[in-house]
Amino acid sequence: MTVPAPPPHRPLLVIYTGGTLGMQATPRGLAPGGNIAERLERALRQLPAGLGAGLPAYRLLAFDAPIDSSAATPRDWSRLAGVIAARYRDHAGIVVLHGTDTLAWSAASLAYQLQGIDRPVVLTGAMQPLEAVGSDAAENVALALHYAANPALQEVAIAFGGRLLRGVRARKWHTQDAAAFTSPNYPLLGERVGSDAVLYPGRGLERQQRGAPRFELPDYAPLADGGVARIVLWPGISARQLAAWLEDQHLKGALLEVWGGGNLPEDPALLGVLAQASGEGKLLAAISQCPHGAISPGDYAAGQGLRDAGVLSGDAMTAEAALTKLVHLLAQPLADAERRRRFLTPLAGERW
């Protein structure tokens, strides 16, 4: 039985974590600004009538120390999930205001921690501060508010540049464009059409979720300082270089970004390093360096070694989704076989 939607009279919760959206110009450049509640309210009032009309009521919670998203760690993902888990029942939906640099990483992590969420959790940010001429900030926040008030959305998503993307399928794709985020291997969940925030039917998780939320809120702190590595292969990579990463005693897992459909050099020494790390219980997974499409290790002889070395296929997952999933699984007291099974299982719509 589907969990009933929260009563519509409950306000939304807007969580301000930091980012360009809340910055202000100073003689030394952009810096975090204060009075975010008043500034946000003023910016929303100044939107054109079509975009600013009918915005739902919200409460704002601002972090005491705004996060520079480029410096965010798994500790911050864990803290944010804890805040949402403690307050979501009192609100019809959640909006998270976040810096764009690692917004997709936080969204992916929240999707795993808040599995089965029965209302919207919508992240957004801006390429320009609230007060900048031509800023995209207020429009993005208004879009996020509209989607966060829609009970048909029951997952973690990103509202940005007029589009709604599944949080665990999204990537930041442009350093300056207002439509900075893309979803390379999954269709959009919705889009702004005129002044309406349209949600496309049949693309969300609501049909797959039954019963109460299945939140998993492990402590990520032990993995926050390099517990999981992201290793992008390059032509000429040696076994010695790979071993420098994988033999680190603090390392618990690694994401490998390989070529094409799952290829890597047929170098026995290189494959031996991978097999040794996997045999020691380190959780290894691979995705393609190509932004579109999935890997299928073993289709080519050059990819057979990945499977033989115990490296798991990340299918068509983004780097953000794959690495945050490794962190999430390694933070829990699971047997190695169970971790491997769960990595290969869709938990929040992150893989086919």
C-alpha positions as CSV (number, residue, x, y, z in Angstrom):
1,M,0.0,0.0,0.0
2,T,1.4,3.4,-0.9
3,V,2.2,5.8,1.9
4,P,-0.4,8.6,1.9
5,A,0.9,12.0,0.9
6,P,1.5,14.5,3.7
7,P,-1.3,17.0,4.3
8,P,-1.1,19.9,1.8
9,H,-1.3,22.5,4.6
10,R,2.2,21.6,5.9
11,P,4.8,24.0,4.7
12,L,7.9,23.0,2.8
13,L,11.3,23.0,4.5
14,V,14.1,24.9,2.7
15,I,17.6,24.1,3.9
16,Y,20.3,26.5,3.0
17,T,23.7,24.8,3.0
18,G,25.7,27.5,1.1
19,G,26.9,28.0,-2.4
20,T,27.0,30.7,-5.0
21,L,23.3,31.4,-4.6
22,G,23.8,33.0,-1.2
23,M,27.0,34.8,-1.9
24,Q,27.5,38.6,-2.2
25,A,30.0,40.7,-3.9
26,T,32.9,42.1,-1.8
27,P,36.1,43.9,-2.7
28,R,37.9,40.5,-2.7
29,G,35.3,38.8,-4.8
30,L,32.2,36.7,-4.0
31,A,31.9,35.6,-0.4
32,P,29.1,34.0,1.7
33,G,26.5,36.5,2.7
34,G,24.1,36.7,5.6
35,N,20.4,37.4,6.0
36,I,19.6,34.6,3.5
37,A,15.9,34.4,4.6
38,E,15.2,38.1,3.8
39,R,17.3,38.1,0.6
40,L,15.6,35.0,-0.7
41,E,12.1,36.3,0.0
42,R,12.9,39.6,-1.7
43,A,14.3,37.8,-4.8
44,L,11.3,35.6,-5.1
45,R,9.0,38.6,-4.8
46,Q,10.8,40.2,-7.7
47,L,10.2,37.3,-10.1
48,P,7.9,37.9,-13.1
49,A,4.3,37.1,-12.2
50,G,4.2,33.9,-14.2
51,L,7.2,32.4,-12.4
52,G,6.6,33.8,-8.9
53,A,2.9,33.2,-8.7
54,G,1.4,30.7,-6.3
55,L,4.6,29.7,-4.6
56,P,4.0,27.4,-1.6
57,A,4.7,28.4,1.9
58,Y,8.0,27.3,3.4
59,R,10.2,27.5,6.4
60,L,13.9,28.2,6.0
61,L,16.7,26.5,8.0
62,A,20.1,27.9,7.4
63,F,23.3,26.1,8.3
64,D,25.4,28.1,10.8
65,A,28.5,27.5,8.8
66,P,27.7,27.4,5.0
67,I,29.4,24.6,3.1
68,D,31.7,25.5,0.3
69,S,30.5,22.7,-1.9
70,S,33.9,22.1,-3.5
71,A,35.2,21.2,0.0
72,A,32.2,19.0,0.9
73,T,33.0,15.5,2.2
74,P,30.9,12.4,3.1
75,R,30.5,13.9,6.5
76,D,28.5,16.7,5.0
77,W,26.3,14.2,3.1
78,S,25.7,12.4,6.3
79,R,24.8,15.5,8.2
80,L,22.4,16.7,5.6
81,A,20.6,13.4,5.4
82,G,20.3,13.5,9.2
83,V,18.7,16.9,9.2
84,I,16.2,15.9,6.5
85,A,15.3,12.6,8.3
86,A,14.7,14.4,11.6
87,R,12.3,17.0,10.0
88,Y,10.7,15.6,6.9
89,R,7.5,14.3,8.6
90,D,6.6,17.9,9.5
91,H,6.9,19.2,6.0
92,A,5.2,18.5,2.7
93,G,8.5,18.5,0.9
94,I,12.2,19.5,1.2
95,V,14.2,22.0,-0.8
96,V,18.0,22.0,-0.4
97,L,19.9,25.1,-1.5
98,H,23.5,23.9,-2.4
99,G,26.6,24.9,-4.2
100,T,26.6,23.6,-7.8
101,D,30.1,22.1,-7.8
102,T,29.2,19.0,-5.8
103,L,25.4,19.3,-5.9
104,A,25.0,16.1,-7.9
105,W,27.2,14.2,-5.4
106,S,25.1,15.3,-2.5
107,A,21.9,14.4,-4.4
108,A,23.2,10.9,-5.2
109,S,24.2,10.3,-1.6
110,L,20.9,11.5,-0.2
111,A,19.1,9.1,-2.5
112,Y,20.8,6.2,-0.9
113,Q,20.4,7.4,2.6
114,L,16.7,8.4,2.2
115,Q,15.6,5.3,0.3
116,G,11.8,5.1,0.0
117,I,11.2,8.8,0.8
118,D,7.5,9.4,0.4
119,R,7.7,13.1,-0.6
120,P,9.9,15.3,-2.7
121,V,13.5,16.2,-1.8
122,V,14.6,18.7,-4.4
123,L,18.1,20.2,-4.6
124,T,18.9,23.4,-6.4
125,G,21.5,26.1,-6.6
126,A,22.5,28.9,-8.9
127,M,25.3,29.9,-11.3
128,Q,25.0,33.5,-10.1
129,P,24.1,35.0,-6.6
130,L,20.6,36.1,-5.8
131,E,21.4,39.8,-6.3
132,A,23.4,39.5,-9.5
133,V,22.0,41.1,-12.6
134,G,20.3,38.3,-14.7
135,S,20.7,35.8,-11.9
136,D,19.2,32.4,-12.3
137,A,18.9,31.9,-8.5
138,A,15.3,32.9,-7.8
139,E,14.0,31.1,-10.9
140,N,15.7,27.9,-9.8
141,V,14.4,28.2,-6.2
142,A,10.9,28.9,-7.5
143,L,11.0,25.8,-9.7
144,A,12.3,23.7,-6.8
145,L,9.5,24.9,-4.5
146,H,6.9,24.0,-7.1
147,Y,8.3,20.5,-7.5
148,A,8.8,20.0,-3.8
149,A,5.1,20.8,-3.3
150,N,4.0,18.0,-5.7
151,P,3.2,14.8,-3.7
152,A,3.5,12.8,-6.9
153,L,7.3,13.3,-6.7
154,Q,8.7,10.8,-4.2
155,E,12.4,10.8,-4.6
156,V,15.6,12.9,-4.5
157,A,15.8,15.2,-7.5
158,I,17.6,18.3,-8.9
159,A,15.6,21.3,-10.2
160,F,17.9,23.5,-12.3
161,G,17.7,25.5,-15.5
162,G,14.0,24.8,-16.0
163,R,14.4,21.0,-15.7
164,L,13.9,18.3,-13.1
165,L,16.5,15.5,-13.0
166,R,16.7,12.3,-10.9
167,G,19.3,13.1,-8.3
168,V,21.1,9.8,-8.7
169,R,21.3,10.2,-12.5
170,A,22.5,13.8,-12.7
171,R,25.9,15.4,-13.4
172,K,27.1,19.0,-13.6
173,W,28.0,19.3,-17.2
174,H,28.9,23.0,-17.8
175,T,30.8,25.6,-15.8
176,Q,28.8,28.6,-16.8
177,D,25.6,27.7,-18.6
178,A,22.4,28.2,-16.8
179,A,21.3,24.7,-17.7
180,A,24.4,23.3,-16.0
181,F,23.2,19.8,-15.2
182,T,22.4,16.9,-17.4
183,S,21.1,13.3,-17.1
184,P,23.1,11.3,-19.6
185,N,21.4,7.9,-19.3
186,Y,18.0,8.6,-17.9
187,P,15.2,10.9,-19.2
188,L,14.1,14.1,-17.4
189,L,11.6,13.7,-14.6
190,G,10.0,17.0,-15.5
191,E,10.4,20.4,-17.1
192,R,9.0,23.9,-16.8
193,V,6.5,24.5,-19.6
194,G,5.5,28.1,-19.6
195,S,4.9,28.9,-16.0
196,D,4.0,25.3,-15.0
197,A,6.3,22.8,-13.4
198,V,5.3,19.7,-15.3
199,L,6.1,16.2,-13.9
200,Y,6.3,13.5,-16.6
201,P,4.3,10.4,-15.7
202,G,5.9,7.0,-15.5
203,R,9.5,8.2,-14.9
204,G,9.5,8.5,-11.1
205,L,10.1,6.1,-8.3
206,E,6.7,6.3,-6.7
207,R,5.4,3.1,-8.3
208,Q,8.4,1.2,-7.0
209,Q,8.1,2.3,-3.4
210,R,5.8,0.6,-1.0
211,G,5.4,0.8,2.8
212,A,7.4,3.1,5.1
213,P,10.6,4.9,4.1
214,R,13.6,2.6,4.3
215,F,16.1,5.2,5.5
216,E,19.8,4.1,5.9
217,L,21.8,6.7,7.9
218,P,25.2,5.1,8.6
219,D,28.1,7.2,9.9
220,Y,30.2,8.2,6.9
221,A,32.9,9.8,9.0
222,P,35.3,6.8,8.9
223,L,35.3,7.1,5.1
224,A,35.4,10.9,4.8
225,D,39.2,11.1,4.5
226,G,40.0,9.1,1.4
227,G,38.2,5.8,2.3
228,V,37.1,5.5,-1.3
229,A,39.1,6.5,-4.3
230,R,38.1,7.5,-7.9
231,I,40.7,6.3,-10.3
232,V,40.5,7.4,-14.0
233,L,42.6,5.2,-16.3
234,W,45.0,6.8,-18.8
235,P,47.1,5.4,-21.6
236,G,50.3,4.0,-20.0
237,I,49.0,3.6,-16.5
238,S,51.3,1.1,-14.7
239,A,50.7,-1.6,-12.1
240,R,52.9,0.4,-9.8
241,Q,50.8,3.5,-10.1
242,L,47.6,1.6,-9.5
243,A,49.1,-0.2,-6.5
244,A,50.0,3.1,-4.9
245,W,46.2,3.7,-4.6
246,L,44.9,0.3,-3.9
247,E,47.5,-0.8,-1.4
248,D,46.8,2.1,0.9
249,Q,45.7,0.5,4.2
250,H,43.1,3.2,4.7
251,L,41.4,2.5,1.4
252,K,38.2,0.4,1.6
253,G,37.0,0.7,-2.0
254,A,37.6,2.3,-5.4
255,L,35.8,3.4,-8.5
256,L,37.6,2.7,-11.7
257,E,36.8,4.7,-14.8
258,V,37.8,2.5,-17.7
259,W,37.6,2.8,-21.5
260,G,34.6,2.2,-23.8
261,G,32.3,-0.6,-22.8
262,G,34.6,-1.8,-20.0
263,N,38.1,-2.2,-21.4
264,L,41.5,-1.9,-19.7
265,P,45.1,-3.0,-20.7
266,E,45.7,-6.7,-20.8
267,D,48.6,-6.3,-18.4
268,P,48.9,-9.3,-16.0
269,A,50.6,-7.1,-13.4
270,L,47.8,-4.5,-13.6
271,L,45.1,-7.1,-13.3
272,G,47.0,-8.7,-10.5
273,V,46.9,-5.5,-8.5
274,L,43.1,-5.4,-9.0
275,A,42.6,-9.1,-8.0
276,Q,44.7,-8.7,-4.9
277,A,42.8,-5.6,-3.7
278,S,39.5,-7.4,-4.4
279,G,40.7,-10.5,-2.6
280,E,41.5,-8.4,0.4
281,G,37.9,-7.3,0.6
282,K,38.2,-3.9,-1.0
283,L,35.0,-3.1,-2.9
284,L,36.0,-2.3,-6.5
285,A,33.6,-1.1,-9.3
286,A,34.0,0.2,-12.8
287,I,32.2,2.6,-15.1
288,S,33.0,3.9,-18.5
289,Q,34.8,7.2,-19.1
290,C,32.2,7.8,-21.9
291,P,29.4,9.9,-20.5
292,H,26.7,8.0,-22.4
293,G,26.0,4.2,-22.3
294,A,26.8,1.3,-20.1
295,I,29.8,-0.9,-19.7
296,S,29.7,-4.6,-20.4
297,P,33.0,-6.2,-19.3
298,G,33.8,-9.3,-21.2
299,D,32.4,-8.3,-24.6
300,Y,36.0,-7.6,-25.6
301,A,38.9,-9.7,-24.5
302,A,40.4,-6.4,-23.1
303,G,37.6,-6.2,-20.6
304,Q,37.5,-9.9,-19.4
305,G,40.2,-9.1,-16.9
306,L,37.9,-6.8,-14.9
307,R,35.4,-9.6,-14.2
308,D,38.2,-12.1,-13.4
309,A,39.7,-9.6,-10.9
310,G,36.4,-9.3,-9.1
311,V,35.6,-5.7,-10.2
312,L,31.9,-5.0,-10.3
313,S,30.1,-3.5,-13.2
314,G,28.6,0.0,-12.6
315,D,26.4,-0.4,-15.7
316,A,25.4,3.1,-16.9
317,M,25.8,4.8,-13.5
318,T,27.4,8.2,-13.2
319,A,30.6,8.6,-11.3
320,E,28.7,10.5,-8.6
321,A,26.2,7.7,-8.2
322,A,28.7,4.9,-8.3
323,L,31.2,6.5,-5.8
324,T,28.6,7.6,-3.3
325,K,27.1,4.1,-3.5
326,L,30.4,2.6,-2.6
327,V,30.7,5.0,0.4
328,H,27.2,4.1,1.5
329,L,27.7,0.4,1.4
330,L,31.1,0.5,3.0
331,A,29.8,2.6,5.9
332,Q,27.5,-0.3,6.9
333,P,28.3,-3.5,8.8
334,L,27.7,-5.8,5.8
335,A,29.3,-8.9,4.7
336,D,31.4,-8.6,1.5
337,A,29.0,-10.7,-0.5
338,E,26.1,-8.6,0.6
339,R,27.9,-5.4,-0.3
340,R,28.6,-6.8,-3.8
341,R,25.0,-7.9,-4.2
342,R,23.6,-4.5,-3.2
343,F,26.0,-2.6,-5.5
344,L,24.6,-4.6,-8.4
345,T,21.0,-4.0,-7.2
346,P,19.1,-0.8,-8.0
347,L,18.5,1.0,-4.7
348,A,17.2,4.4,-5.8
349,G,16.9,4.2,-9.6
350,E,20.6,4.7,-10.1
351,R,21.1,1.8,-12.6
352,W,18.9,-0.2,-15.0
